[in-house]
Structure formats: structure tokens, C-alpha cells
């Protein structure tokens, strides 16, 4: 059985009237799944299409590097 990993994804959203950088942490089995989850979350929350979201970096992180308290609690099992 596969182990769930935590990924930190950094990128940009370039909408016509709104541009911003983002950095999010997500739990997924593979980096491709983590990127797909980011597309779904940002598309839903900010009404951004996939071509407006540019992924700059996908990095697997250790439980000590996690900054999101909810994901940290899930990853460490506390």
C-alpha cells in the first residue's frame, strides 16, 4: 500500500484583473495528484482556469517542514 506524502506547491495565478503568488501544502500519493488537487482548489475558490494557474515548484516535504497545522496534525498522527 502506498504512503501519503505532503507536498509544497508554489506558483502564480494570472487572471486579467488579479495576479498573485501562492504557496500551498497538500497531502497526496504522487506529485501529479498534488498538482491536480491544487488546480481543483484554486479553480473552485478563485474561479481561476487551469491556463491561468502556473505551477512553479512541486516539492515533497518532511513532517518537520509542514507549516499548515491541520496537515501537520494529519501527517504526524497526533
Rosetta blueprint (number, residue, H / E / L):
1 X L
2 X L
3 X L
4 X L
5 X E
6 X E
7 X E
8 X E
9 X E
10 X E
11 X E
12 X E
13 X E
14 X E
15 X E
16 X L
17 X L
18 X E
19 X E
20 X E
21 X E
22 X E
23 X E
24 X E
25 X E
26 X E
27 X E
28 X E
29 X L
30 X L
31 X H
32 X H
33 X H
34 X H
35 X H
36 X H
37 X H
38 X H
39 X H
40 X H
41 X H
42 X H
43 X H
44 X H
45 X H
46 X H
47 X L
48 X L
49 X L
50 X H
51 X H
52 X H
53 X E
54 X E
55 X E
56 X E
57 X E
58 X E
59 X E
60 X E
61 X E
62 X L
63 X H
64 X H
65 X H
66 X L
67 X L
68 X L
69 X H
70 X H
71 X H
72 X H
73 X H
74 X H
75 X H
76 X H
77 X L
78 X L
